[in-house]
């Protein structure tokens, strides 16, 4: 089977596609943002370098950076039309199926072409806030309502999005719910897992921006500085807004806090090592699907305190058993109480560790998920 993947270049896309290696399928990739080759996919036929009409034109970057509104207006002079290029790709590749990853990046720009080729099988992978957040914004919702009736098959990263997709017009076949980057290989990361009794770090995901709510977590931590004596707080992947807040408010002088900036690349292996040494992981946002970071934290033995937008996180966390759910991501009092409850209950920590290691973690093991994913593609072939 010839599979044409449509996606931007990202670590999760690469990991997902690696599951198709040696599967017997021919895999092609149309790099929808033309961001450059994916070094982790040397066996995939990669369609890149298609966007710029004049790739050596030196003034293009200057225009795009200094006068973006003008560049956007004149972009037709510098850039090839995505629909025309994609239609030529379909003609050249002749795929048995097209698999788009993420709605706005990889479905909407090729919708008109896919409607013309209405007998061509189309799979859509919903990730993160794809449906949950953007269905509430009129212009985006209109695109969702146009795309979903054309899509033949759906893959989600959480069960919540299946019902949302159906309400918004999806009438095709659901192929399954899997982590965005496929399963996790535990062979290398198990060595980082420390016993619960040896952990004293509180790890905070430092996302802010549109959906992240790390600053609310930091504010909650400020409120309990006395209770946190003896604990090291590490804010990793910190956005500039989060860094600025910590500096402006002098948080590091009130609690033992270390910031690992998003702008200073932290290798994935280093993050997993941090998780293996952390007692509590806190992830807080107003919108997400099933966070890969949450699943990695659970696998590394951390006690998770995680926001629960639309009930997605409750698919893996039973509140008060193997973690805590934040129901209101802006409620400092709720977040504060959950942190105090966690650090004062070592028995709960031990119990959660056992549940997560024995019951939750095995469900997301790489080999198991890969088998399920390949079975999902086989279902499409049979149809």
N, C-alpha and C positions, 0 to 999 in steps of 0.2 A: 504494500500500500504506500502511495506517495502522500506524505503529510506536509502541508505548507503551514508553518508556524508564522504568526504575525504578532510581533511584540517589540517593545523597546529592549535594549540590552540591559539586563539587571542580573544580580546574583541569583535571585529566585527563579527567573526565567531559565537561566543556564542550568541550575540544579534540576528543574523540572524536566528540561529537554534531555539531560544526561540519562534519564530513565529509559529513553528510547534507543540508546546505543545497543547495538547487537540484537535488536528486537526483530530484525527482518524487514523493517519499514525503511523506505527512503525518506529522509527528513531534509526539508528545505526551510530556510528562515528568511522572511522579508523583514529587514530591520526598519520598522515603521518610522523611527526618528532619525535613521541613518547616523547612529552614534558610533559606528566603528565595529570592527570584528570582535567576536566573542572568542577569546583564546581557549576557553574551556570546552569549546565545541568544534574541534578541528575536523571531525568526521561529518559535520553538517554542511550542506551546500548553502553558503551565506550570501544573501543578496544585499550588499552594502555599497556605499559610494554612489548611490543613484540620485541623490537630492540636488546637488549643486550643478547648475548649467556650466558655470565657469569656476571650477574648484581652485584655480590658481589666482583668482581675482583678489588682490591684496586689500582692497578697500571694503570688502564685504564685512569683515569682522568689526572694523571701525564703525561702519554705519549701524550694524546690529547692536553694538554696545552703547554708542553715544546718542544715536537718534532712532531708537527702536520703532517708534510710531511711523517714521518715514520708511524704514526698512520693511515693515509689515505691508505698507501701502505699495511698495515697489517690489515686493518679494517675487511676484510673477516674472520679473525680469531676470532674477538670479536663481530661482529654484524651479525644478521640474514639478509638474502637477502630480500629486500623490495618486489620484484615481487613475490617471493615464498610465503611470508607471506600473501600478499594481495590476491593472488589466493586462498589460503586456506580460507581466510575471505569470499570471494565470495561463495565458496563451502558451508561454514557453514551457512552464513546469507541468501543466496539465495534472494538477493534484487530484487525488481521490477525495480529499477533505481539506478544509482550511480551519485552523485552530487559532482564534484570536485570544490574546491574554490581556485583560483589562478593557473595560467598556470604552472610555473616551479616547484612549491612546490608540487602540487597535481594532475597535469595531466601528465606531462612528465614521472615521475617515474613509473606510472602504465599503460602507453600507450601500451606496448607490451602485457600485460594481457588483456586489453580492446579490442585489435585487435583480440586476440584469441576468446574472447567472443563477437563476433561482432553483435549479436542480442540483447545484453543487452543495455538498454537505458542509455545514458550518457549525463548529464547536465554539462556545464562548466560555472562558474561565473568568469567574467573578472573584475579585480579590478585594480585601480591605473594605473601604468605604464606597466601592463601586455603585452599589444599589442603595445601601442603608442611608447614606448621607445625601447623595445627589438626587435621590427621588424627591427630595423636599425643595429642590431649586428648579424653578419652572423651566428655564432654557435647557438644563441638563435632562430633566424629566422627559421633555419632548423627544430628545434623542433616544432615551431608553425605550420609550413607547414605540419608536420606529424600528429599533434594532431587534428587540426581543421576539416579536412575531416571526421574524425572518430566521432567527437562530434555530437550528435543528436539535442541538444537544447542549446541555449545561453542566459545567463543573463548578463547584463552589468551594470556598475554604471554610465555610461554616454552614450548618443546616438552616440557620435563620434566613439566609438569602434565597433558599429554594422557594419558600412561601412568598417572599417579596417578588421574585421573578414571575411566579405564576399569577400574582395579583396584577402585575404590570404587563401581562400579555404573552408570556412564554407558554407555549403549548407543546413543546417537544419533549425529548427524553432526558431525564436527569441521569448523568453518568456516575455521579458520586461526589462525596465531600472529602477533600484531601488538603493537607497543608500546601500553601502556595508554591513552595519549592520542592514538593515531594517529601518523602520521609527523611529521617535523620540517622546518620551513621554513628552509632555509639561506641564503636571499637576504640577510637582514638580519644574520645572525650570522657569516658568512664574513669580514666586515671586521675582526672581533676576533682573527682567527687570526694569531699571530706565528710566525716561523720557530723551529725547535727551539733553535737557537743563541742566541736572544734570551730564553730562558726560564730562570728560576731560582727559581720558586715551587713549593712542595709544598702541594697543596690536599687537605684532609682533610674528609670529610663528618662532621659532628659529632653523628650520631644515637647515642643510647644506649638507655635504656628496655628494652622487652621483647626486641627483636632487635638493635638497633644495638650495635656494639662499637668505638666511637670511642676510648674510654679505653684500650683495648688498643693501638691505633695510637699514641696519645700516649706511652704507657709505652715502646713500642718506639723511638720517636723520642728519648726521654730517654737510652736506652742508647747512642745513637750521636751524641751532641751534638758531639763533635769532628769527625766526618765531615760534619756539617751546617753548618759554618761557611761563610757566604756564601749560604746558602739561607734564604728567607723561608718560614715555615710559616703557612698560613692555615686555621683551622678554621671552616668556615661552617655555618650552620644548627645551631649548637651548642645541645644540650639543657642545661637547668639543671644536671643532674648532671655534665655534661662541664665546664661553666663552673666549677662548684664545685671539681671535682678540680684543674683548672688553677690556680685561685687558691690552694687549700689547699696544693698541693705547690710553689708558686712556679715553675711550669714556664717562665713568660715570662722569668725571670731566668737560665735555663739555656740556652734556645735562642731564636732570634728568632721569636717566635710572636705571631700576632694572632688574636683570637677575634671572630667575627661571630655574635652571639647569634640564636637562633631567634626569640626574643621581639621583636627589632627587625627588622621586615619588610625583607627584601632583595629588590628587584625581580628578576624572573626574568632580565631583560636584563643586570642587573649580575652575576649568577652566571655567565652565559654569557661575559661579558667577562673575568671572573676565569679561567675555564677556558681562554680563548683565549691567556692570558698564562702559564698554569701549565705546568711541566715534567712533574709527576707528579700524578695524582689517586689518592687512596686511599679506597675505600669498603669498609667491613667490617661484616658482620652475620652472625648465626647463621641467618637465614631471610629469603628474599626471592624474588621472581620475577625477571624481567629488569628491573633498575633503570633507570628513565628517566634518572636522573642519570649513570649509566655511559654510556649511549648518547650523551647530550649531551656528556660529556667526550671520548669518542672522536671525535665530530664536530668538536669544537673543537681537536683535535690534541694532547690531553694523553696521556701514557703512563699507561695504567690499571693499578693494582694493586687487584684486586677479590676479595672473598671469593666462594666458589663453592658455595653451599648446594644440595645435590642435583644439581650439575652445570649449573645454569642459566646462570651466567656463561661457562662454557666453550662455550656456543653462539655466542658472538661473540669470545671471546679464546682464541687458541692460545698456551698458556704458553710464554714465551721467544721468541715471534715478534712479536705485536702488543700484548703486555702480560704481566702476571704474575697468576697465580691464587693466592689464599690458601686453602689447603685446610683449615686449622684456624684459625678466627677468634680463638681464645683463645691461640694460640701466639706469644708475643712474639718468640721466637728466629727463627721462620719469617718473621714480618713484618719484623723488623730486617734479616735477610739479604737479603730481596727489595728493600728500599729501598736498601741499600748496592750491591746488584748493579745496580740501575737507575741510580743517580747516577754510577756509575763506568764506564758503558758508553754513550758518546755515539753510537757506531755503531748499537747496538740501538735507541736512541731515534729516530734518523733513519729507520731501516728500519721501525720500528713506525708512525711518522708516515705514511710513504708507503702502507703496507698499509691503515691505517685510513682515510686520506683517499680512496684509490682503490678499495678493495674492500669495506670494511665500511660506511662512511658512506652511499654511494649506495643501499644496500638499505633504508634507513629514511627516504628522502626523502618529503616530505609528499604530493606528487602521486601517486607510485607506490603508497604505502600506501593512499591514498584510493581509488584505482582497485581495488585488491585487496579493500578493505573493502566497497565497493559491489557488487562481484562476489559477495562472500560473502552479502550480504543478498539478492541476486538468486537465489542457490541455494535459499534458503529459500522464496522466492516460487514457484519452479518445483516445489518439493515439495508 
